[in-house]
Amino acid sequence: MYSSFFKSKIYASIALVIMTLAFTFPMITFHGTLNKIYNNKVGEISPLAINVWNFYNKGRYKSTTTPEEAHNDLKMMIKTSSEIGVASLPIWSCSLEAPNYPKKAFPEGIPVYFHFDGFSGEVHEMNTINHYVGMDPMWRGGRIEREIGLYALLGLSLFMIYFILYNKKVLTYIMYISTALPLIFVAEYSYWLYWFGHNLHDWGAFKIKPFMPTVFGDGKIAQFTTHSYPTIGFYALLLIGLFSLLAVLSRNRAIKEMEDKV
């Protein structure tokens, strides 16, 4: 076997492992858990889902209303009716600062984190602020994407496994999807920010003109200062994209070497 074929398999394997650990595995194990909590079916939550949530949420932001003893303990979070986010790695963060949210009480402002399969952070408070300016609650955006996200990643993982096992040229084109994951997320995130900012309702207590929220960096909305930046999950996507690209380049080189010898 050409060395480039071997390298392409190694690079694709690394990309697959990162995607599995950062997103696919926690999304599978936690899938449907929030619905069970909402529908008072806590007894149906599997111990695996609880352990995975506890592990992946270590060190993550918890709402200021969450008792400290409930941090990183899903059972206690449920018992104290604390705000619970999903288990997968957060990809992007957005936070608001305003005079009515003093720095001492809210040292990180009002942050929310966007995941492939949901949200975490001060989601309830952010939706309250959005309502204040006539903006829809966050769950209105990306509903289809959140529903199919898990299945899309599972399908992509399957193609990556095929890419690793078989030296078919057509599988190289599929790998371009994993290469483009960071761009796909940013495009989706930008679109929904535009949608929210340009579909304001009259029931908002504070009237503002349609606007484009800041995608990356610091911005200003009414009396709020906004901060929008990538977080750990996005860097995981960059690594997936990088190793996927290396896998594609190595595979193309191997195919060219093989064709040149024919």
N, C-alpha and C positions, 0 to 999 in steps of 0.2 A: 504493500500500500504506500502511495506517495505520502511523504511527511506532511504535506499541506492538508491532505484528507484528515490525518490524525489531529492536526492542530485545530481544524474546523470543528471536530467533534468535541475537543477539550473546551474551546471557547463557548460552543453552544451549551455544553453541560454546565459551565459556570453560570451562564445567563439563566438557564432553566432552574438551577438551584436557588439563585437569588430571587427569581420571581416566585418560586414555590414558598420559600421561607418568609418573604416580605408580604406577599399578597394572597396567593392561591390557598395555601394551607390554613391561615387564620380565617379567610373568607369562608372556606368550606366548613370548618368546625363551628364557626359562630353563626352560620347561615340560619335565619329564622328565629334566633334567640330573642331579639328585640320584640318580635311579634308575640312570642310566648310571654314575655314580661308584660307587655301592653295588655294582653288578653288574660292576665292572671293565671297563667299555666306554668308557673315557676317550677313546679314539680316535674315538668317534662323536659327541663333543661338538662342536657347530659353533663356528667362530671368533666368530660373532655373539653366541652365548650367553656365551662367555668375555669378550668386550669389554663386553657389557652388564653382566655381574656385576661386572667390575672397576670400571666407571664408577659404578654405583649403590652400591657398597660403600665408596667413598672417605669417610673420616671416620667410618665406623661402628665400633661396638664389636667388638673381636676377642677371642677367648678368651685368657686368660693363658697357655695352653699353645701358642699360635700363635707361631712365630718371627717376629720383626719384619720380616725380609726377605720374608716370605710375605704380609704385609698387602696387601690390594687386588690380589693376583695369584692368580687362581683356579688356574692351573697349579701354582704353588708351594704353594698351600693343599692341593691334591690330593697333590702329591709328598711333603709333610711330614705327611700324614694329619691335617691340622688340621680343626677343626669348621667346617663350611660351612653357612651359612644361605641362604635364598632371596634373589632380587634385588630384589623389589618393596619399596616403602617400608614400614617397620615402623609399625604402627598403635598398639600399646599396649606398654608395658614393665612388667615385674614383677621386682623384685629382692629378694633375701634377705640379711640380715646376721646373723652369729652369731659367738660367741667363737672357734670353731674356724676361722673365715675371717678372719684379721687384716686390718685396714684397709690395712696397708702392702702386703700381697700382693694383696688384692682391694679396690682403692680404690672400686669401684662395687658392692661386694658380689657376689652371684651373680645377674647380670641375664639375663633372657630377653626376647625381643621377639616379639610376635605379629603375623603378616602374614595377608593373605587366603589365601595359598597355602602357609603353613608357619611355621617358626620360625627364629630366629637367636639368637646369644649363647651363654651357657653351658648349652646344652640338656642335654648329657650329665650335667653336675654337678647341674642342677636335678632331673633324673629320678632321680639317686642319692639326693638329699635326699627327694624324694617317696616313694621306696621305703622310706626309713628310717621314715616315719610311716604306711606302709601305703597310700599313694596311688598310683594308676595312673600310668604314664608319660604325658607330655603328648600323644603321638600318638594316644592313645585318644579324645581329645576332638575334636569337629568334623571327623571324617573325611569325612563326606558334604559338609560345607560347603567343605572344601579341594578336594574332587574337582570340585565343580560351580562353584566360585567363578569360575574363569576364564570358563567358558561363560556364567555369569549376567552377568558384566560385559560380555562381548561382545554378548550379547543386549540388555542395557540400552543399550549404545553404539549398536546398530543402531536402537533406538527413538528415541534422542536425535537421531540423524541424520535419521530420518523427521520428527521434531518440527521440526527446523531447515528441512527442505525443503518440508514441507507444513503448511498451516494448518488441520489437522483437529482438532476439539475433543476427540475421543477420545484423541489422543496426549498431551493435557494431563494426563490421569489417570496415564499411564505415568510422566510426569516426577515424580510424587509419590514414586516409588520412589527415584530418585536424591536427592530432597530428604530422604528419611528414612534415607539410608545411615548417618549417624553413630549414629542411634538403633538401627538394626538391628544394627550391630556391638556396641554397648554391651549390648544385650539378649542377644545370642548369647554374648558374653564373660561376662556375669553368670550366665547359665544354666549354662555349663560350669564356672565356678568353683564354683557350688552343687553341681553333679553330682560333681565331684572331691572336694569337702569332705564330702559326705554318702554317699560310696561307698567308705569306707576298708576295707582288708582286715586280717585277723588276722595276716598274715605280717610286718606292720611291727614293727621292733625297738622302736619307741617308741609306746606306745598313747595315743591322744588321742580325745576325743569328736568326733562329727561336728560340723562347723563351716562357716560361710560365710566364705570368704576375702575379704579386703578388695578391693572393686572399684576404688575410687578413694581414694587417700590412703595413710596409714601404718597398719599393723596389727601384730598379734602372734600367732604360731603357735608353741606350745611355747617353745623358747629362741630362735626366729628372729624378727627384726624384718622386716616386709615393707613394700615400697614399690610402689605400683601407680599408674601415671600414663600419660596419653596421650603419644604422641610424634609425630613429624613427619607420619606417614601419617594420623593422626586429624585433624590440622589441615587436611590436604588434603581429607579427607572433609567437614569443616565448610565449606570453600570450595565444594566440589561441591554440597553441600546448599544453601548460600546462593544461588549463581548459578542453581541449578535452581529454587529458590523464586521468585527474581526473574523467571525465564523464564516460570514458570506465571502469576504475577501480571500480567505484561505481556501474555501471550497472552489471559488472561481479559478484561483491559481492552480489548484490541483486538477480541475477539469481541463484547463488549457494545456497543462503539462501532459496530460493523458492524450488529448487530441493531437498534440504536436508529435507524439511518438507513434501515432497510428499511420 
